[in-house]
Amino acid sequence: MRDKSFALAIRIVNVYKYLQQEKKEYVLSKQLLRSGTSVGANIEESIGGQSDKDFVSKISIAYKEARETIYWLKLLQATDYLSEQETISLLNDTEEIKKNPGKIQITMKSRNSLFLIRNS
């Protein structure tokens, strides 16, 4: 997950440069850059989390940022800044990365629920 999110961030930076230089698009591309690079940064922060709660918080943010990245990619395609071909691979990679934090959230919530039930 760490390596895949880093690779996605590199691709997002390159798409950002392309949109700025070739398409002269400055607003949506900045949003994509922010959310697309934030996924990996939050995964990295979650690894260094000080507690389970901190870990879950950061992994949850990574999940939300991946969802936001998907939104911006779809919007950039729908407004003809990115072609379908350019978008599909990025969407697939982002969807794949999004699944891991989502599964971790579910697992951690289940684990915490079991802990609360056992200790009540």
C-alpha positions, 0 to 999 in steps of 0.5 A: 500500500505504501509503495502503490500510494507513492507511485500514485502520487508521482503519477498525480504530480505528472498529471498536474504538470501536464494540466498546468503546462499543456491544458492551462488548467489551474484550479481543478489540477491543484485540487487533484494534486492536493488530494492525490498526494495526500493519500500516500502522506496519510498512509505514511503517517498512519504507519508512524501512528502513536496509538490505534486511534491515531492509526485509524484516524490517519488511515481514514483520512487516506481513504477519504483523500482517495475518494476525493482524488477519484472525484477530481479525476472523473470531473477532469475527464467529464470536462475534457481536460483528461481523456478517458484513456488518461483517466482509466489507469489513474482511476483503477490505481486509486480505486485499488489503493482506496480498498486497503484503507477501507478494509483496515477501517472495517477491521479496526472498527470490528476489533474495537466493537469486540473489545467494547462488548467483552469489557462491558 
